[in-house]
Amino acid sequence: MTETLTPAESLARARAPAFANESEAYARARQALLAEEIELRRHLTRVVDQRRALPDGPVIDKPYRFIDANGEDRGLSDLFGDHDTLVAYFWMYGPQRERPCPMCTNWLGAVNGNAADIKQRVALKILGRSPVARQIAFAQERGWRDLDFVQTVGDDYGSDLGVLPGDGSEYPALTVYRRDGDTVRLFWASEMRMEMADPGQDPRDAPDIASLWSILDLTPHGRGTDWYPKLRYD
């Protein structure tokens, strides 16, 4: 039986402003926005439920190989450790890059802050084409302590994900796998592509899991249309 929810507009009427002296126009607009935020929260919850209810994904039976931080050769199933779920992020730090992608770097910096908690429930691995020692050296430079870096052996993994178009460039990929015994299946992968972007926007996921953009979206000027993070600010 589906629970009947109180209309968002009714819940928004319980708004209690933190500061006095707001104008009537601001109060009306903020209450209307709060109702939309409640509806958005509910929509996001429905999306989460729909994602969790996905049928079994395809079996990953190709023998991809990886090298972990100890220099050990590993298969995809080995990256799960004691968990049955693996969150894998393929970042743009191939051997042809002098420095990694600033966007990937920004995202990983935020994930590092939550990695110790995330790894209580799922395995979390950062995959890159550069030697694992090179990835770890950059992590140490940034002060990242809780991310586990892994090197992809060859380009089969990245090519099959569709993030190595063959022109020397590379793209990031966030992928979630499930393991049942010796069987590894795809659970979910980000599939937002450039052709799916709305006018004036990047093809971002929904919800946007990058805290940088989520915080900027709360501000008067938003995320802008032509600003991106850098590795250094002089």
N, C-alpha and C positions, 0 to 999 in steps of 0.2 A: 504494500500500500504506500503510495507516494504521500509524504507529509506536505500539508498545505502551509506555505510560508506566509508570514505577514507581509503585505505589500511594502516595497522598499520606501515608498513615499511616507507611509505611516511610521516606519522605523526612523526615518530621517527627522521626523518632527521631535524626536527625543534629543535632538542636538543640544549640547550645552556649551556655548561659546566660552573659550578660555579667557578672552579679554573683553572688557566692556566697551561701550561707545562705538560699536560697529554700526554702519549705516543700514537702513532698511533694505536698500538695494543689495548690499553685500550679504546681509542675512538671507534674503530670498535666494540669491544666486548660489550661496554656499550650501543651503539646504537642498536645493535642486541638484547640485553637484554631488552631495552626500548620497542622495538617492541613487544617482547613477553609479557611484562607487560601490554601493551595496549590490546593485544589479551586476556590476562587473565581478565582484567577489563571487557571487553565485554562479555566474557564467564560467569563471575560472575553475570553480569547484566541479561543475559539470564536465568541463574538459578533462580535468584530472581523473574523474571517474570513468570517462569514456576511454582515456588512455589506458588505465589499469585494466579495463575490460577487453582489451585487444585480444583476439584469438592468438594461438601460437604462431610466432613468426617463423621465417625460414631457418632451417638448420644450417649452421655455419660448419661445413665439412672440409673446407679448403685448409691445408696444413700451413697456416700462416706461422711465421717464426719471429721471435722477438728476443732482445737481449736486455736483461734487467740490470739494476744498479750494481749487482755483484758480478756482472759479466757472464751470467748463466744464460744458456739458450733455453727459451721457453716457448710453449705453444699458447694459443689463446686461452684454453681452459685453465692453464697454470696461473694466469693473471687474476683469477678469482680469489685465490687464497682459500680462506675458510668460508667465504660467502657464496651465495647462489646468484648474486647480481653483480654485474660489473659495469661501472660508468667509465667510459674511455673517451678521452678528448685528444684528437689528433691536432697538434698545433703546428703553426707555420714556422718551423725552424729547421729547414732542410740544410744539407751541407753546403749548398750554394749561397746561403744567406750569411752575410757578415754578422748580422744581429737578427734576433727573432722579430716577428710581427708585433708592432706596438699594441694592436687590439688584442691579440692572444695574450700578450704580456699583462695587459690591464685585467683581463678576465681571470687569468691564473692567479694574479696577486690577490684578488678578492676570494677566489676559491681556496687559496692557501689558508686564509683566515678561518675557514670552516672545515678544512680537510680532516682534521683530527676527529671532529664530530661526525662528519659524513662517513668516515671509514669504520665507525662503530656499527653501521647498518649495511653498507655495501662496499665492494672493492672500488677504488678510485685510482686510475692509472692515466698518466699523461704520456702520449705516444708521439715520437718525433723521428724524423729521418736522419738527424744528426747523431753521431756517436753519443751514447748515453752519458759518458763522462763530460762531453761538451754541454749537454743539457743541464747536468747537475752543476757545472761550473757557473752557468748563468743563474741558476736558481740560488746558489750561494751568494752571488753578487747582489741579487735582489732581496736577500734575507728570507727566502722561502725555506721552511723547515719541514713542512708536513705533506709535500707533494711527492709522489713516487713516479719517477721518470723511466721510460722504457724506449728502447730503440727498435724501430721496425727493421727487419732484415729484408732487403730488397724492396721493391715498390708494389708488390702484388696487393698488399693490404690497402694502401692509399689509392691505387688505381681502381680497385674494385669498389671502394667507397665513392669514387667519382671525384676525388679532390686533387687528382694529378692529371690535368687535361692533356699533358704531353708536350706543352710548349715551354717547359721549364718552370712554370708557376705552380703554386700549390694553394689549397684552401683549407680552412679548419673543418673539423667534423666532430660533432658530439653524438655518441652512440651508446645505447644501453643494451646489454646482453643478459640473458638468463641461462643458468646452467642447471640441468636435471641429470644427475649422474655423469655420464661421459658425453652427454649431448649438450651442445651450446646452440642457442637460438638467438636471433635478433629479437629484442623486445620493442625497441623504439629507436629511431634515428631522426635527427633534425632533417627535414626535407624542404625547408624554405629556400628557394632558389631566386636568383635575380629576377627572373621573369614573373615571379609571384609578388614582387614588391609593389606597393602602392606608389603613386606619383610622389616624388620628392623624398622617398624613404628608402632605407636599406632593407634587404629582405630578412628582417629580424624575426625571431621566434615569438610566439605568444604563449605564455607570458615571456617578456624579455628577461632572461636570467642573468644579464650583466647588470650588476648593482650600479655601475657608473651611470648608465642610461636611466635606470629606474629612479635614481636620486635626482638627476637633472630634470626628469619629467615632472618633478614636484615644484620646479622653480618657474618664475615668471617668463624667462626666455627659453625654457625647455632645453632640449638637446641640440638645437640648431640644425643646420643643414650642411655645413661645411667644416665642422670642427671634429677632430679625432685626437685621441690621446697620443702622446709621444713617449719614447723611452726615457728622455731627459728633458727637464725644463731649466734652462739657464737663467 
